């Protein structure tokens, strides 16, 4: 079991909001090189794409048996909901929030922080790449 803290940058993209959507994540601290993840989502909102980026990263980290995670996101809504400052009211987001809570029990510690968009460029590129490659 790995006990080091890994740092994750996540982002979702939607062209049209709702529109064609994708998500991406970059994981640092597992190997010498960052781990890049991307997934095309079809038709979705930006907020749904943000949550899918989170889920994509957590699924990979669970698979790798990582237990201590710092997640960085430029989505104030997602960060505020995960940290309990905002309620999760949207039914589609509520479903994704339940997926998150189901995954979260597999980790010892998850810290979620809001970061400026300019610090999240790599995850943003991956989210947009998922859309570009599908289209």
C-alpha positions as CSV (number, residue, x, y, z in Angstrom):
1,X,0.0,0.0,0.0
2,X,1.2,3.5,-0.9
3,X,1.0,6.1,1.8
4,X,2.5,9.2,0.0
5,X,0.2,12.1,-0.9
6,X,-0.5,12.5,-4.5
7,X,-1.6,15.7,-6.1
8,X,-4.3,15.7,-8.7
9,X,-5.5,18.4,-11.1
10,X,-9.0,17.9,-12.6
11,X,-11.1,19.7,-15.2
12,X,-14.2,19.3,-17.3
13,X,-15.1,21.0,-20.5
14,X,-18.4,21.4,-22.3
15,X,-18.9,23.2,-25.6
16,X,-22.3,24.8,-25.5
17,X,-23.1,24.0,-21.8
18,X,-24.7,21.7,-22.3
19,X,-22.9,20.4,-25.3
20,X,-20.1,18.0,-26.3
21,X,-18.2,17.3,-23.1
22,X,-15.0,15.8,-21.9
23,X,-12.9,15.5,-18.7
24,X,-9.3,15.3,-17.8
25,X,-7.1,14.7,-14.8
26,X,-3.3,14.8,-14.2
27,X,-1.9,12.9,-11.3
28,X,1.5,13.8,-9.8
29,X,3.5,11.7,-7.3
30,X,2.9,8.2,-8.4
31,X,5.7,7.8,-11.0
32,X,8.5,10.0,-12.3
33,X,6.1,11.3,-15.0
34,X,2.6,12.6,-14.4
35,X,-0.3,10.2,-15.2
36,X,-2.7,11.7,-17.7
37,X,-6.4,10.6,-17.8
38,X,-9.1,11.7,-20.3
39,X,-12.6,10.7,-21.1
40,X,-15.2,11.8,-23.6
41,X,-18.6,12.2,-22.0
42,X,-21.0,13.0,-24.9
43,X,-23.6,15.6,-24.3
44,X,-23.3,17.1,-20.8
45,X,-23.0,20.4,-18.8
46,X,-19.7,21.8,-17.6
47,X,-20.5,20.9,-14.0
48,X,-21.3,17.3,-14.9
49,X,-17.9,17.2,-16.7
50,X,-16.1,18.6,-13.7
51,X,-17.6,15.8,-11.5
52,X,-16.7,13.2,-14.1
53,X,-13.1,14.4,-14.0
54,X,-13.1,13.9,-10.2
55,X,-14.6,10.4,-10.5
56,X,-12.2,9.5,-13.3
57,X,-9.2,10.4,-11.1
58,X,-10.6,8.7,-8.0
59,X,-11.3,5.5,-9.9
60,X,-7.6,5.4,-11.1
61,X,-6.3,6.2,-7.6
62,X,-8.4,3.5,-6.0
63,X,-7.1,1.0,-8.6
64,X,-3.5,2.1,-7.6
65,X,-4.3,1.8,-3.9
66,X,-3.4,5.4,-3.2
67,X,-4.8,6.6,0.1
68,X,-3.8,10.2,0.6
69,X,-4.9,12.7,-2.1
70,X,-4.9,16.4,-2.8
71,X,-7.3,17.4,-5.5
72,X,-7.0,20.8,-7.3
73,X,-9.9,22.1,-9.3
74,X,-10.8,25.5,-10.8
75,X,-14.5,24.8,-10.3
76,X,-15.7,26.8,-7.3
77,X,-19.0,25.0,-7.3
78,X,-17.4,21.5,-7.2
79,X,-14.9,22.5,-4.5
80,X,-17.6,24.2,-2.4
81,X,-19.9,21.2,-2.7
82,X,-17.2,18.7,-1.8
83,X,-16.1,20.8,1.2
84,X,-19.7,21.2,2.4
85,X,-20.0,24.9,1.8
86,X,-22.7,24.6,-0.9
87,X,-25.6,22.1,-1.0
88,X,-25.9,19.7,-3.9
89,X,-29.3,20.6,-5.3
90,X,-29.1,19.6,-9.0
91,X,-30.4,16.0,-9.5
92,X,-27.7,15.1,-12.1
93,X,-25.0,16.5,-9.9
94,X,-26.5,14.7,-6.8
95,X,-26.1,11.4,-8.6
96,X,-22.4,12.2,-9.3
97,X,-21.9,13.4,-5.8
98,X,-23.1,10.0,-4.5
99,X,-20.6,8.3,-6.8
100,X,-18.0,10.5,-5.3
101,X,-19.0,9.6,-1.7
102,X,-19.0,5.9,-2.6
103,X,-15.4,6.2,-3.9
104,X,-14.2,8.5,-1.1
105,X,-14.6,5.8,1.5
106,X,-11.6,4.0,-0.1
107,X,-9.2,6.8,0.8
108,X,-7.8,7.8,4.2
109,X,-7.6,11.5,3.3
110,X,-8.9,13.7,0.5
111,X,-8.2,17.4,0.4
112,X,-10.0,19.4,-2.2
113,X,-8.8,23.0,-3.0
114,X,-9.9,25.6,-5.5
115,X,-7.2,26.9,-7.8
116,X,-7.1,29.6,-10.5
117,X,-7.8,28.4,-14.1
118,X,-4.3,29.4,-15.2
119,X,-2.9,26.8,-12.8
120,X,-5.1,24.1,-14.3
121,X,-4.1,24.3,-18.0
122,X,-2.9,20.7,-18.3
123,X,-6.1,19.2,-17.1
124,X,-8.1,21.6,-19.2
125,X,-6.1,20.5,-22.3
126,X,-6.9,16.9,-21.5
127,X,-10.6,17.6,-21.1
128,X,-10.7,19.4,-24.5
129,X,-8.6,16.7,-26.1
130,X,-11.3,14.2,-25.2
131,X,-13.8,16.2,-27.1
132,X,-11.5,17.0,-30.1
133,X,-10.6,13.3,-30.5
134,X,-14.2,12.2,-30.5
135,X,-15.4,14.8,-32.9
